[in-house]
Amino acid sequence: VFSGLDFDGDSLYEILFSIDEGLSPGGPDPGKVGVYLYEADGSGGFTHVWHWVTPEPGNNLPGLNHGDIDGDGNHEIYFGVPPACCDADGVGVNDNSWGTNIFEQGADGTFPASPTLRWLHGMANSDNFRPAGYAIADVDSDGKNELVTVDRATRKMTIDALTGADLDELAGFTNEFIDETNLQGGSIYEVDVVDFDGDGHHEVWVNTWDNFSMAIFEASGADTYALSVDLNSMFSDGDPGSFNRDGFMFH
């Protein structure tokens, strides 16, 4: 869920959230996922503005974020649909919707009924790349924003940049970095881009659900990234998500 947004600049704040009918208990498997945008009506309520639901059922736990990767002032919504493989003929059951679905605002501030662009990260449905989280930032300080994506199934992290200057239906991405080895041990939970040590080089922080582990990748130059710090099982004696605070480190 993202709140406090104002995509259309009308001073009425919006809430952006995903839905997932495949979650237990009792959800269908596979099931459909979707993304919804609601706006405050100025009278204490909310009005439906826009939504998109996958036309085909797939796997659950979709990724979601927003940004302006091409810097044109039109916001984009990034919605990651996990693949579901396969039917009796070996064909992915959601081949037309899995991947990173990107919706860019039009000049009137509205979002399109179908994705502006669908990015498959150079993968096939059978690779089981499940986009679970995104960060949009100029990670390597080359003057161009990158899309950082984490995959919760095969535990990859990719950094991609637009091939050209604009995001539209004809756009493409070029991969700058992929990590396939340092995020093992548990499902990937979240990703963010910061400069934690203030050295002028951004880091990509990836949290995995493995007794609270953190892999930190740092950019050293244009299109150049490497694992800087690997923090494994920082809280192995207690669950950081415990509600009864038994061994809970964050009071």
Beta strands, then each sheet from edge to edge (+ up, - down):
strand 1: 2-5
strand 2: 14-20
strand 3: 33-40
strand 4: 46-53
strand 5: 63-67
strand 6: 76-81
strand 7: 99-104
strand 8: 117-119
strand 9: 131-137
strand 10: 146-151
strand 11: 157-162
strand 12: 173-179
strand 13: 188-194
strand 14: 203-208
strand 15: 213-221
strand 16: 224-231
sheet 1: 1+ 2- 3+ 4-
sheet 2: 5+ 6- 7+ 8-
sheet 3: 9+ 10- 11+ 12-
sheet 4: 13+ 14- 15+ 16-
end
